[in-house]
């Protein structure tokens, strides 16, 4: 009875009941950079806050479209601080661990010890694989980010329409052409969008999946995003954010390996506030059980140090020009 009541008590070190983000070992595990270019070349592409009131004054009352999706928390979090130094270190050492990476890891173990062929990951001495995750190392501490972290922080469920699945889907295309464009010959070009749709597109590329460079073209996935918003069809924001983050990390690694430091210029470091806000909840994400006072002290010192550095150099990295 006492055990049941104690488990129901909120953990003061984890008030949001976040999935574990940080792994604390006996000693810091320092690792080299995954990226093959200098950290100073990273270019930030910031999520931008959306002034829905100003849009409303200008006859673009679109806030309700996003609120109906349950994304209020997300837009509120665009106000959160971005710790640029932490983001840089995170990106330089980040890598995507997915199905392919898990299989390759197993194959490497079998190559070293053929007798383990057909065995479970546990029998191979490997950690359990529970889906795609992004791994990195900051100040010797291992970090893991999964879709579950986004779900908890944004109070969203991993369901509804996944925009990534509509690249080649033709079911809605005729309806999209009619709903989004005045002139169907302009399909795929942002300047051909109706005024309200153009506003939604600008919000998407500046505040949800920010990008630098040209904004003249609009993919079928993004056209579906706008159409679903207008029609009130529920969109899986978690999948949109996490898949885009994984893709960016994977492309960054591929380009850095192929073209060296030039890749840092061609691929902007998207300082997604939803991703890096995990730093704010760093202490909350460490399970109370099994964490020694010494380990907690290390965390406090690391967070305090990076907080100071980030506050001192928050604007060291140049910002890109506003998307709109």
VOBA-497080 format. One record per residue: residue number from 1; residue in one letter; x, y, z of N, C-alpha, C in turn. Coordinates in pm, whole numbers. Example, Ala and Ser with C-alpha at 12.3 -4.5 7.8 and 13.67 -1.06 7.14 Angstrom:
// residues 2
  nr rest   n.xx   n.yy   n.zz  ca.xx  ca.yy  ca.zz   c.xx   c.yy   c.zz
   1    A   1319   -569    780   1230   -450    780   1320   -330    780
   2    S   1285   -225    708   1367   -106    714   1290      3    787
// end
This chain:
// residues 324
  nr rest   n.xx   n.yy   n.zz  ca.xx  ca.yy  ca.zz   c.xx   c.yy   c.zz
   1    X     84   -120      0      0      0      0     87    124      0
   2    X    189    120     87    280    234     95    355    251    -36
   3    X    389    136    -97    461    141   -224    376    205   -332
   4    X    247    171   -334    157    224   -436    142    374   -422
   5    X    129    420   -297    110    563   -275    235    642   -309
   6    X    353    583   -281    477    653   -309    502    666   -458
   7    X    459    565   -537    479    571   -681    391    675   -745
   8    X    280    709   -676    188    807   -732    235    949   -705
   9    X    329    963   -610    380   1096   -576    469   1145   -688
  10    X    451   1270   -727    528   1327   -836    675   1337   -798
  11    X    761   1295   -889    905   1303   -867    950   1447   -879
  12    X   1000   1508   -770   1040   1648   -776   1153   1675   -874
  13    X   1232   1572   -908   1339   1589  -1006   1290   1572  -1148
  14    X   1166   1527  -1163   1110   1507  -1296    963   1543  -1296
  15    X    929   1670  -1272    789   1712  -1259    706   1691  -1385
  16    X    772   1688  -1503    699   1668  -1628    692   1521  -1667
  17    X    754   1434  -1586    757   1291  -1616    813   1265  -1756
  18    X    921   1334  -1788    984   1320  -1919   1056   1187  -1932
  19    X   1060   1131  -2053   1144   1013  -2074   1290   1054  -2049
  20    X   1373    959  -2010   1512    990  -1979   1584   1043  -2102
  21    X   1655   1153  -2086   1730   1215  -2194   1879   1188  -2180
  22    X   1928   1193  -2058   2070   1186  -2034   2109   1058  -1964
  23    X   2222   1001  -2008   2276    882  -1944   2402    919  -1868
  24    X   2402    891  -1738   2517    924  -1655   2594    797  -1624
  25    X   2720    794  -1663   2804    679  -1635   2892    705  -1514
  26    X   2988    618  -1493   3078    634  -1379   3171    753  -1400
  27    X   3203    781  -1526   3289    894  -1558   3248    949  -1694
  28    X   3273   1079  -1721   3236   1138  -1850   3300   1063  -1966
  29    X   3223   1043  -2073   3273    975  -2192   3292   1078  -2302
  30    X   3415   1122  -2322   3444   1225  -2420   3454   1161  -2558
  31    X   3386   1219  -2655   3385   1166  -2791   3425   1273  -2890
  32    X   3471   1230  -3006   3507   1324  -3111   3384   1367  -3189
  33    X   3401   1467  -3277   3291   1516  -3359   3257   1418  -3470
  34    X   3130   1404  -3499   3085   1323  -3611   3104   1402  -3741
  35    X   3081   1534  -3733   3091   1621  -3849   3237   1648  -3887
  36    X   3264   1655  -4017   3399   1676  -4065   3418   1819  -4115
  37    X   3378   1915  -4033   3402   2056  -4064   3412   2132  -3933
  38    X   3461   2254  -3940   3482   2332  -3819   3351   2383  -3763
  39    X   3339   2377  -3632   3216   2420  -3563   3180   2565  -3594
  40    X   3280   2649  -3619   3255   2791  -3643   3178   2815  -3773
  41    X   3172   2715  -3859   3103   2729  -3986   2953   2701  -3976
  42    X   2909   2653  -3861   2766   2625  -3846   2684   2752  -3862
  43    X   2577   2741  -3933   2490   2855  -3960   2354   2828  -3898
  44    X   2308   2918  -3813   2182   2898  -3744   2062   2942  -3828
  45    X   1958   2864  -3821   1831   2898  -3884   1726   2889  -3775
  46    X   1685   3004  -3723   1600   3009  -3604   1451   2994  -3637
  47    X   1381   2922  -3549   1235   2925  -3554   1192   3066  -3517
  48    X   1095   3119  -3587   1051   3256  -3558    914   3254  -3490
  49    X    896   3343  -3395    768   3356  -3328    664   3409  -3427
  50    X    540   3373  -3405    432   3416  -3493    342   3515  -3419
  51    X    326   3633  -3475    239   3736  -3415    100   3721  -3476
  52    X     21   3633  -3417   -113   3607  -3471   -203   3730  -3462
  53    X   -182   3814  -3361   -265   3933  -3345   -243   4030  -3460
  54    X   -117   4049  -3498    -87   4138  -3611   -144   4082  -3741
  55    X   -135   3951  -3756   -193   3889  -3875   -344   3910  -3878
  56    X   -406   3900  -3762   -551   3918  -3752   -592   4059  -3791
  57    X   -514   4157  -3746   -541   4298  -3780   -535   4319  -3931
  58    X   -450   4241  -3996   -434   4252  -4142   -523   4152  -4217
  59    X   -631   4111  -4151   -733   4024  -4212   -686   3882  -4240
  60    X   -586   3836  -4166   -543   3697  -4177   -560   3631  -4040
  61    X   -682   3594  -4011   -714   3533  -3882   -692   3382  -3893
  62    X   -569   3339  -3872   -534   3198  -3894   -498   3124  -3765
  63    X   -496   3194  -3653   -454   3131  -3527   -541   3011  -3493
  64    X   -670   3022  -3517   -762   2914  -3480   -729   2785  -3554
  65    X   -675   2796  -3675   -639   2677  -3751   -534   2594  -3677
  66    X   -440   2663  -3614   -333   2595  -3541   -380   2548  -3403
  67    X   -465   2629  -3340   -518   2590  -3209   -605   2466  -3221
  68    X   -680   2455  -3331   -764   2337  -3354   -681   2210  -3368
  69    X   -555   2226  -3404   -466   2111  -3415   -408   2071  -3278
  70    X   -427   2160  -3179   -371   2133  -3046   -226   2176  -3033
  71    X   -186   2276  -3112    -45   2316  -3117    -15   2443  -3037
  72    X   -102   2481  -2947    -79   2602  -2869     54   2597  -2795
  73    X     83   2483  -2734    206   2466  -2658    329   2488  -2746
  74    X    322   2438  -2868    436   2453  -2959    466   2599  -2987
  75    X    364   2676  -3021    386   2817  -3054    426   2898  -2931
  76    X    382   2855  -2815    427   2921  -2691    576   2896  -2670
  77    X    622   2777  -2706    761   2740  -2684    857   2808  -2781
  78    X    805   2873  -2884    892   2948  -2974    952   3067  -2901
  79    X    895   3101  -2785    949   3208  -2700   1065   3159  -2615
  80    X   1085   3028  -2610   1188   2971  -2523   1328   3012  -2569
  81    X   1424   3017  -2476   1561   3054  -2514   1628   2944  -2595
  82    X   1722   2982  -2678   1802   2887  -2754   1947   2901  -2709
  83    X   2005   2793  -2661   2141   2795  -2609   2237   2759  -2722
  84    X   2291   2861  -2789   2365   2839  -2913   2489   2751  -2895
  85    X   2563   2769  -2787   2683   2687  -2767   2648   2540  -2750
  86    X   2542   2513  -2676   2498   2375  -2656   2449   2315  -2788
  87    X   2378   2396  -2865   2327   2348  -2994   2443   2309  -3085
  88    X   2545   2393  -3088   2661   2365  -3173   2727   2233  -3135
  89    X   2752   2215  -3006   2817   2091  -2962   2727   1971  -2989
  90    X   2597   1990  -2967   2502   1882  -2992   2507   1840  -3139
  91    X   2503   1939  -3230   2500   1908  -3373   2631   1846  -3422
  92    X   2743   1894  -3373   2871   1843  -3419   2889   1695  -3386
  93    X   2820   1648  -3282   2836   1509  -3238   2710   1426  -3256
  94    X   2612   1482  -3324   2484   1412  -3336   2484   1310  -3449
  95    X   2406   1206  -3431   2388   1104  -3534   2253   1037  -3513
  96    X   2196    989  -3621   2065    923  -3615   2086    773  -3597
  97    X   2017    719  -3499   2022    575  -3475   1885    519  -3510
  98    X   1876    454  -3627   1748    403  -3677   1758    253  -3705
  99    X   1660    201  -3780   1657     57  -3810   1786     11  -3876
 100    X   1832     90  -3974   1954     54  -4047   2075     53  -3954
 101    X   2085    155  -3871   2198    163  -3777   2196     46  -3679
 102    X   2075      8  -3635   2062   -104  -3541   2107   -236  -3607
 103    X   2065   -255  -3734   2104   -378  -3805   2256   -383  -3828
 104    X   2313   -268  -3863   2458   -262  -3886   2535   -291  -3757
 105    X   2481   -243  -3646   2543   -267  -3517   2543   -417  -3485
 106    X   2431   -482  -3514   2420   -626  -3491   2515   -704  -3582
 107    X   2525   -659  -3708   2613   -727  -3804   2759   -717  -3761
 108    X   2797   -602  -3706   2934   -584  -3660   2966   -680  -3545
 109    X   2868   -699  -3457   2888   -791  -3345   2904   -934  -3396
 110    X   2821   -971  -3494   2827  -1107  -3551   2959  -1130  -3623
 111    X   3009  -1026  -3692   3137  -1038  -3761   3250  -1069  -3663
 112    X   3242  -1008  -3547   3345  -1031  -3445   3327  -1166  -3376
 113    X   3199  -1208  -3365   3170  -1335  -3297   3056  -1406  -3370
 114    X   3087  -1486  -3473   2985  -1554  -3554   2888  -1639  -3474
 115    X   2928  -1684  -3357   2841  -1769  -3275   2717  -1693  -3226
 116    X   2719  -1560  -3236   2607  -1478  -3190   2501  -1457  -3298
 117    X   2523  -1514  -3416   2426  -1498  -3524   2291  -1559  -3484
 118    X   2184  -1481  -3503   2051  -1527  -3467   2012  -1500  -3324
 119    X   2104  -1446  -3246   2077  -1416  -3106   2004  -1282  -3093
 120    X   1945  -1261  -2978   1877  -1134  -2951   1980  -1026  -2921
 121    X   1938   -901  -2925   2028   -790  -2895   2081   -801  -2752
 122    X   1995   -845  -2664   2037   -860  -2525   2147   -965  -2513
 123    X   2130  -1075  -2586   2231  -1182  -2584   2361  -1138  -2650
 124    X   2349  -1041  -2742   2469   -987  -2807   2540   -884  -2721
 125    X   2474   -847  -2610   2533   -746  -2524   2502   -604  -2568
 126    X   2397   -591  -2652   2357   -460  -2703   2234   -408  -2630
 127    X   2220   -277  -2630   2102   -217  -2569   1980   -246  -2654
 128    X   1864   -251  -2592   1739   -277  -2665   1715   -165  -2766
 129    X   1659   -200  -2881   1626   -100  -2983   1476    -76  -2981
 130    X   1437     47  -2951   1295     80  -2938   1249    187  -3037
 131    X   1316    195  -3150   1276    294  -3249   1384    400  -3272
 132    X   1361    481  -3374   1458    583  -3414   1485    684  -3302
 133    X   1610    721  -3289   1649    821  -3190   1769    899  -3242
 134    X   1790   1015  -3185   1907   1096  -3218   2000   1093  -3097
 135    X   2124   1057  -3121   2222   1047  -3014   2328   1155  -3027
 136    X   2374   1204  -2914   2483   1301  -2914   2554   1294  -2780
 137    X   2660   1373  -2768   2737   1375  -2644   2777   1519  -2615
 138    X   2743   1566  -2496   2776   1702  -2456   2851   1697  -2324
 139    X   2971   1755  -2323   3054   1759  -2203   3075   1620  -2143
 140    X   3085   1519  -2229   3110   1384  -2182   2987   1308  -2140
 141    X   2869   1371  -2151   2744   1306  -2112   2665   1266  -2237
 142    X   2620   1142  -2241   2543   1093  -2356   2399   1142  -2349
 143    X   2349   1192  -2463   2211   1238  -2472   2138   1160  -2580
 144    X   2011   1134  -2555   1927   1066  -2653   1796   1141  -2665
 145    X   1758   1175  -2787   1631   1244  -2812   1543   1155  -2899
 146    X   1422   1132  -2856   1327   1050  -2931   1199   1130  -2954
 147    X   1112   1071  -3032    983   1136  -3058    902   1150  -2929
 148    X    928   1059  -2833    856   1064  -2706    885   1192  -2629
 149    X   1006   1246  -2644   1039   1371  -2577    956   1486  -2634
 150    X    942   1488  -2766    859   1590  -2831    715   1576  -2783
 151    X    667   1453  -2778    529   1428  -2737    501   1481  -2597
 152    X    595   1455  -2506    575   1497  -2367    583   1648  -2353
 153    X    681   1709  -2415    700   1853  -2404    589   1932  -2470
 154    X    532   1878  -2578    428   1949  -2652    288   1903  -2617
 155    X    278   1803  -2530    147   1748  -2490     68   1702  -2612
 156    X    134   1629  -2701     71   1578  -2823     84   1427  -2830
 157    X     -1   1366  -2914      5   1222  -2935     62   1193  -3073
 158    X    131   1081  -3084    192   1041  -3210     89    972  -3298
 159    X      0   1051  -3356   -104    997  -3443   -145   1102  -3546
 160    X   -242   1073  -3627   -295   1161  -3733   -208   1154  -3858
 161    X   -234   1244  -3952   -172   1237  -4085    -25   1276  -4082
 162    X     58   1189  -4139    201   1215  -4149    231   1279  -4284
 163    X    275   1404  -4280    299   1479  -4402    402   1411  -4492
 164    X    499   1345  -4431    606   1280  -4508    553   1170  -4600
 165    X    433   1122  -4575    377   1013  -4656    302   1063  -4779
 166    X    298   1196  -4798    218   1251  -4907    301   1306  -5022
 167    X    428   1267  -5029    513   1314  -5138    462   1266  -5272
 168    X    420   1141  -5278    373   1082  -5404    225   1047  -5401
 169    X    157   1084  -5294     14   1056  -5281    -65   1150  -5373
 170    X   -158   1093  -5452   -232   1174  -5550   -378   1197  -5510
 171    X   -421   1136  -5401   -561   1141  -5361   -616   1283  -5348
 172    X   -537   1373  -5287   -586   1508  -5259   -540   1613  -5360
 173    X   -466   1575  -5460   -399   1674  -5545   -495   1767  -5619
 174    X   -600   1713  -5674   -695   1799  -5746   -763   1896  -5651
 175    X   -798   1848  -5532   -860   1934  -5432   -763   2042  -5387
 176    X   -636   2008  -5376   -533   2104  -5336   -519   2214  -5440
 177    X   -515   2176  -5566   -502   2275  -5674   -617   2375  -5670
 178    X   -735   2325  -5643   -854   2411  -5640   -857   2498  -5515
 179    X   -816   2443  -5402   -826   2514  -5274   -713   2615  -5252
 180    X   -593   2584  -5301   -476   2666  -5270   -441   2768  -5377
 181    X   -484   2747  -5502   -438   2833  -5611   -553   2897  -5688
 182    X   -529   3019  -5732   -622   3086  -5822   -601   3035  -5963
 183    X   -474   3016  -5998   -434   2970  -6131   -363   2836  -6117
 184    X   -422   2729  -6170   -366   2596  -6154   -231   2578  -6224
 185    X   -200   2667  -6318    -71   2658  -6386     44   2698  -6294
 186    X     10   2756  -6178    111   2802  -6083    132   2702  -5968
 187    X     76   2584  -5982     90   2482  -5877    238   2452  -5851
 188    X    274   2452  -5724    413   2425  -5687    497   2550  -5669
 189    X    437   2666  -5699    509   2793  -5684    439   2876  -5577
 190    X    514   2920  -5479    453   2991  -5366    385   3121  -5409
 191    X    436   3186  -5512    375   3312  -5556    238   3291  -5619
 192    X    205   3165  -5649     75   3136  -5706    -30   3102  -5600
 193    X     11   3093  -5474    -82   3060  -5366   -178   3175  -5338
 194    X   -298   3140  -5296   -392   3241  -5249   -332   3309  -5126
 195    X   -374   3431  -5098   -313   3512  -4992   -308   3440  -4858
 196    X   -419   3380  -4817   -423   3312  -4688   -331   3191  -4687
 197    X   -328   3120  -4797   -242   3001  -4807    -94   3040  -4804
 198    X    -63   3155  -4864     75   3202  -4863    119   3235  -4720
 199    X     30   3293  -4642     60   3323  -4501     88   3193  -4426
 200    X      5   3091  -4449     25   2962  -4382    158   2899  -4423
 201    X    192   2912  -4550    319   2858  -4599    437   2928  -4533
 202    X    428   3061  -4519    536   3138  -4457    552   3099  -4310
 203    X    441   3074  -4243    448   3030  -4103    516   2894  -4096
 204    X    482   2807  -4189    539   2672  -4190    690   2674  -4206
 205    X    740   2752  -4303    884   2749  -4332    966   2842  -4242
 206    X    898   2921  -4159    974   3008  -4068    958   2966  -3922
 207    X    853   2890  -3891    826   2860  -3750    807   2711  -3720
 208    X    788   2629  -3821    769   2486  -3796    884   2405  -3854
 209    X    911   2422  -3982   1028   2360  -4045   1108   2472  -4111
 210    X   1181   2551  -4032   1251   2668  -4086   1358   2630  -4186
 211    X   1375   2717  -4284   1479   2692  -4383   1535   2825  -4430
 212    X   1657   2822  -4479   1717   2941  -4538   1726   2917  -4687
 213    X   1744   3023  -4762   1750   3008  -4906   1617   3041  -4971
 214    X   1593   2983  -5090   1475   3016  -5168   1345   2972  -5104
 215    X   1241   3051  -5126   1108   3019  -5075   1005   3020  -5187
 216    X   1053   3010  -5311    963   3020  -5426    890   2890  -5457
 217    X    949   2779  -5420    886   2651  -5451    823   2590  -5326
 218    X    721   2511  -5348    650   2446  -5237    624   2301  -5275
 219    X    672   2210  -5195    661   2067  -5224    519   2018  -5204
 220    X    492   1897  -5253    359   1839  -5235    331   1812  -5088
 221    X    435   1774  -5013    414   1752  -4870    367   1879  -4802
 222    X    429   1992  -4837    393   2119  -4776    256   2168  -4823
 223    X    223   2137  -4947     90   2173  -4997    -17   2094  -4923
 224    X     13   1968  -4895    -81   1887  -4816    -95   1944  -4675
 225    X     14   1991  -4618     12   2050  -4485    -87   2167  -4481
 226    X    -77   2256  -4577   -165   2373  -4583   -310   2330  -4603
 227    X   -330   2235  -4693   -466   2189  -4722   -531   2126  -4599
 228    X   -457   2042  -4528   -511   1978  -4408   -542   2081  -4300
 229    X   -458   2185  -4289   -485   2292  -4193   -618   2359  -4225
 230    X   -635   2395  -4351   -757   2465  -4393   -882   2381  -4371
 231    X   -870   2251  -4392   -984   2162  -4383  -1003   2104  -4242
 232    X   -915   2139  -4150   -929   2091  -4013   -895   1945  -3994
 233    X   -820   1887  -4088   -777   1748  -4075   -654   1743  -3984
 234    X   -655   1655  -3886   -548   1649  -3788   -415   1605  -3851
 235    X   -309   1681  -3819   -175   1657  -3871    -85   1608  -3758
 236    X      1   1513  -3790     95   1461  -3690    217   1553  -3684
 237    X    212   1653  -3596    321   1748  -3583    448   1681  -3530
 238    X    431   1584  -3441    547   1514  -3385    631   1450  -3495
 239    X    563   1382  -3586    632   1315  -3696    700   1418  -3785
 240    X    630   1527  -3811    684   1633  -3897    813   1689  -3839
 241    X    813   1721  -3711    930   1780  -3646   1045   1680  -3634
 242    X   1014   1561  -3584   1119   1464  -3557   1181   1409  -3685
 243    X   1097   1379  -3785   1149   1328  -3911   1236   1432  -3980
 244    X   1194   1558  -3974   1274   1665  -4035   1408   1679  -3964
 245    X   1407   1666  -3832   1530   1675  -3754   1624   1560  -3788
 246    X   1570   1440  -3796   1651   1322  -3831   1709   1336  -3971
 247    X   1627   1384  -4064   1672   1400  -4202   1785   1503  -4210
 248    X   1770   1612  -4135   1872   1716  -4135   2004   1664  -4081
 249    X   1999   1587  -3973   2120   1530  -3915   2185   1433  -4014
 250    X   2105   1347  -4074   2157   1247  -4168   2220   1314  -4290
 251    X   2153   1415  -4345   2206   1486  -4462   2333   1560  -4426
 252    X   2334   1616  -4306   2452   1691  -4260   2574   1600  -4256
 253    X   2554   1479  -4206   2664   1383  -4198   2710   1343  -4338
 254    X   2614   1316  -4427   2646   1273  -4562   2722   1380  -4639
 255    X   2673   1504  -4630   2737   1613  -4703   2874   1648  -4644
 256    X   2887   1640  -4512   3016   1672  -4451   3121   1570  -4490
 257    X   3078   1445  -4506   3172   1340  -4545   3212   1355  -4691
 258    X   3120   1408  -4774   3145   1417  -4917   3216   1545  -4958
 259    X   3177   1657  -4893   3230   1785  -4939   3298   1867  -4830
 260    X   3330   1804  -4716   3407   1873  -4614   3338   1993  -4556
 261    X   3417   2097  -4532   3365   2214  -4462   3258   2287  -4541
 262    X   3255   2272  -4673   3153   2340  -4753   3014   2299  -4711
 263    X   3001   2178  -4659   2870   2130  -4618   2811   2215  -4508
 264    X   2895   2274  -4427   2846   2357  -4317   2774   2479  -4371
 265    X   2813   2524  -4491   2747   2639  -4551   2619   2597  -4623
 266    X   2622   2482  -4687   2505   2439  -4764   2395   2384  -4675
 267    X   2431   2339  -4556   2333   2287  -4461   2330   2375  -4338
 268    X   2221   2447  -4317   2214   2535  -4200   2184   2454  -4075
 269    X   2237   2497  -3964   2212   2430  -3836   2081   2482  -3781
 270    X   1974   2405  -3796   1842   2449  -3751   1833   2439  -3600
 271    X   1835   2553  -3534   1831   2555  -3387   1688   2545  -3339
 272    X   1630   2428  -3361   1490   2410  -3328   1467   2421  -3178
 273    X   1383   2516  -3142   1361   2541  -2999   1300   2420  -2930
 274    X   1216   2344  -3002   1157   2226  -2940   1263   2122  -2910
 275    X   1364   2112  -2997   1470   2014  -2975   1562   2057  -2861
 276    X   1613   2178  -2867   1713   2218  -2769   1653   2260  -2636
 277    X   1522   2275  -2629   1463   2312  -2501   1481   2200  -2399
 278    X   1523   2081  -2446   1548   1972  -2351   1655   2012  -2249
 279    X   1739   2108  -2285   1841   2154  -2191   1777   2218  -2069
 280    X   1666   2290  -2093   1597   2356  -1983   1546   2253  -1883
 281    X   1507   2136  -1934   1453   2030  -1849   1557   1923  -1818
 282    X   1684   1958  -1831   1790   1860  -1816   1785   1787  -1683
 283    X   1777   1863  -1576   1773   1801  -1444   1646   1719  -1424
 284    X   1535   1769  -1481   1408   1698  -1466   1410   1564  -1535
 285    X   1495   1551  -1637   1497   1428  -1715   1583   1319  -1653
 286    X   1660   1354  -1551   1745   1253  -1487   1664   1180  -1381
 287    X   1647   1049  -1393   1570    973  -1294   1629    990  -1155
 288    X   1544    999  -1058   1591   1016   -921   1660    889   -872
 289    X   1603    776   -909   1656    649   -861   1791    619   -924
 290    X   1889    586   -842   2018    542   -893   2114    655   -927
 291    X   2074    781   -910   2162    892   -940   2225    940   -811
 292    X   2355    939   -805   2424    980   -684   2431   1130   -674
 293    X   2458   1179   -554   2473   1323   -533   2587   1377   -617
 294    X   2694   1296   -629   2808   1339   -710   2769   1357   -855
 295    X   2689   1262   -908   2646   1272  -1047   2559   1394  -1068
 296    X   2469   1420   -974   2382   1537   -984   2465   1665   -979
 297    X   2570   1665   -898   2656   1782   -889   2724   1809  -1022
 298    X   2765   1701  -1089   2827   1716  -1220   2730   1781  -1317
 299    X   2604   1733  -1315   2502   1787  -1403   2480   1935  -1376
 300    X   2469   1971  -1249   2446   2110  -1211   2559   2198  -1260
 301    X   2683   2150  -1242   2799   2228  -1284   2801   2246  -1435
 302    X   2774   2135  -1508   2774   2141  -1654   2667   2237  -1705
 303    X   2545   2223  -1652   2436   2309  -1695   2467   2455  -1662
 304    X   2519   2477  -1541   2551   2614  -1500   2657   2675  -1589
 305    X   2759   2596  -1624   2866   2646  -1708   2814   2682  -1847
 306    X   2737   2590  -1907   2687   2617  -2040   2585   2730  -2040
 307    X   2508   2741  -1932   2413   2852  -1921   2488   2984  -1927
 308    X   2600   2993  -1853   2679   3116  -1851   2735   3145  -1990
 309    X   2793   3042  -2053   2852   3062  -2184   2749   3102  -2288
 310    X   2632   3037  -2282   2527   3066  -2379   2471   3206  -2360
 311    X   2455   3246  -2235   2405   3380  -2207   2505   3484  -2254
 312    X   2635   3453  -2240   2738   3548  -2277   2756   3559  -2428
 313    X   2723   3449  -2500   2748   3448  -2643   2622   3409  -2721
 314    X   2508   3445  -2669   2381   3402  -2729   2365   3454  -2871
 315    X   2429   3569  -2900   2410   3628  -3032   2538   3624  -3114
 316    X   2629   3533  -3075   2755   3522  -3147   2734   3470  -3288
 317    X   2642   3375  -3303   2614   3319  -3435   2520   3410  -3511
 318    X   2551   3444  -3637   2466   3535  -3713   2332   3473  -3744
 319    X   2227   3552  -3737   2094   3505  -3772   2069   3526  -3920
 320    X   1990   3443  -3977   1954   3460  -4117   1851   3570  -4129
 321    X   1834   3621  -4251   1733   3723  -4273   1595   3665  -4250
 322    X   1499   3747  -4205   1364   3696  -4182   1307   3634  -4309
 323    X   1235   3526  -4292   1175   3460  -4408   1063   3544  -4468
 324    X   1002   3630  -4386    893   3713  -4439    871   3831  -4350
// end
